[in-house]
Amino acid sequence: MWKPRSTLTPAEGSANKRSFFRGFGALKWKRRFLFLSDGAFHYGKAPHRKDKTVPLADVRRVALVSSESVLQAKAPSAYADFAWLVATAERTILFCAEDAPTMRLWATFFHTWLHRPPAARLPAVTPATSEPPSARASPTPPTETAVGVAAAVEPQPEDHARRQMDEVTSPLGGRQCATITHEQTQRYQQQRQLQLQQ
């Protein structure tokens, strides 16, 4: 996985596209290894090294990012087609996976986590125990941790379509998640915040 430095998200909501990518790419992109442990996702300079930790409960949004956007942010061109981000209330973290299956696995895991039924719990999260093939990719969530994720996020030829999640059957109760766009996710997050404030 490749990552630039993170950017802060304004308190009143998510930043617009121009200001959102302004904080990315100022420094060289560096390889980071991601893994899950203790109800959080971690990333670091070496496998299973916890340089940064983000509790899963803090994750507010996951989205695929167009290759044009990450190329403007000086992403490695070989991995620009596999960009995705995770956002919390305080920051947005941008990653470029080294291949499409790795990107789909991580994006699908976070999508499943965000859209799980309120009473459902994911199994205990444990770090990946083996090195990825040829040690070139980040460790990915084990199948049981990722709740049996399938390839639910497919890159599309059109940039706007890349932000859509294909229909997927949730392993939590067999419920179906409808196709969700980035804009729909933002509207849902705004409505949810308003409900919490009342």
N, C-alpha and C positions, 0 to 999 in steps of 0.2 A: 504494500500500500504506500502511496506517496501523499505527502501533505505539506501545504505551505503553513505559514503562521496563521493563527485563527483571527477572526475579527469579532468585535463586540456588536451585539444587536441593540438598537435603541430601545429604551424602556417602554415607549408607547407602542411598539409593534415591530414587525420585521422591516428591514431597510429596503429601499427601492433597489433595483438591479444595479444602477450605476454606483451608488454609494456602497452597496453590499460588497462588490468585488474590489473596491478601492483598497481595502486592507490586505487583500490577498496578493501574493506574488512579489511583494517587496523584497523578500528574501528568497534564496534558492529553495526549491522543493526538496524535501528530504524523505528518505524511506523511514516508515514507521510500521511497527508490528502491532496489530490489534488482537485483543482476546477478551473473553468474558470471564468474570470471576466475582463472587461475593455481591451479586446484584448490581454490578456496574460493568461498563466496558472501559478497558484500559488500552493505552497505546504507549509505545516506547521505542527506543533505539535498537533494542535487541528483543528476540522472542521472549515473552513472559516478563519483560521488564516494565514496571509500572511508573513510567515518567509522568503520565497524566491519567487521571481517573475521572470518569463521568458517571454518576449513578444513573441507572436506567430510568428511575422515577423522574429524573430531571429532563429527559428527552421529550421535546415538544413536537418535533417535525423531522421527517426524513424526506429527501427528494433527490431525484437524479438531476444532474446538471449538464447542460449542452456542452459539446466539445468546443464550440466557438467561445463560450463564456470562460471556460478554464484555460483555453489557449491565450486569451487576453490576460489572464492572471498568470501567464508564464508557466503553465503546467508542462510536464514532459509530454511532448507530442505523441509519443508511442502509447501513452496511457490516457489521452484526453477523451477518448470515447467511453471510458469507464469511470467517469466522475460522479460522485454522489456526496451529499452533505447530511449532517446531523445538526439540529439546532436545539439549544436549550434556551431558557429565558435570558441568560446572560451572554451567550456566544453562539457562533455558528462555526462548525468545524467541517472543512472541505477535505475530501479524500479522492485520490485516483487509484482505483484498484489496478492490478496488472493484467486482468482478463475479465471478460464478461461474466463467467460463472461466479467469480469472487464478488464482483459488484452486486450481482443479483442476490447472492446469499446474504450479504450484509444488509442490503436495502430491504429485502423481504423480511429478515429477522426484525428489524426496527419497525417496519410497517405492521407486522403481526403483533409486536409488543404494543404499539400505539393504539391499535384497533381491537384489542382483546376485549371480551366482555368484562364489565366492571368487577364482577365477583371472581373472575378466573385468575388463577396464578400460573405463572410459568414454572416449569421444573427448576430445581436448584441449578444455578449457572456455574459451570466449572470451566477452567481454561482448556483450550485445545491441547491435547497431550502429544501430538506428533507434529513434526515439521511438515510444511507443505511440500508438494512435489518439487524437487530440485531446489528447495529453499528459496525460491524466487518470489513467492506470494506470501501475503500475511496469513497467519493462522486464522482460521475461520470458525464460526460457532459449530460445535459438534451437532449432529443431526438432532439428538434429543434436546439439546439446549435451544436450538432454533425452532423447536416445535414442529419438526417435520416439514420445514419449508421446501417449497418447490420453486422452480424458475418462474416467479410471478412477475418480475419486472423485466420486460423485453425492450431493448433499444429499438426505436422506430426511426424510419428515414427522416421524418419531420421533427425538428427540435421540440416543438410544443408537445408532440405526442410522446416524447421521451419522458415527460413528467407524469404520465399516466400509469397507474397501477392496473395491470390486467386483472380480470375477475379471478378470484382465488377462493378456494374452499378452506376456511379456517379449520385447523385441527382442533380448535377449542369449541367443542359442541357441534361441529359440522356446519356452522353458520356460513353464509356467503357474504363476502365483502364486495360491494359494488365497485365499479370502476371509479377511481378517485383521482381527480386532477390536483395539481398543486394549488390552484385557486380555491377549489372546494375545501382542501385541507386548511388553508388560511382562514376561510370563512368559518369553518367549524371551530377552529382554535379561538377566533374572536368571539363567537357566540358562547363558547364554553367559559372564557374569561369573564364575560358579562354576567353569566349565571353565577359564577363563583363570587363575584363582587356584590351580588344582591343578597 
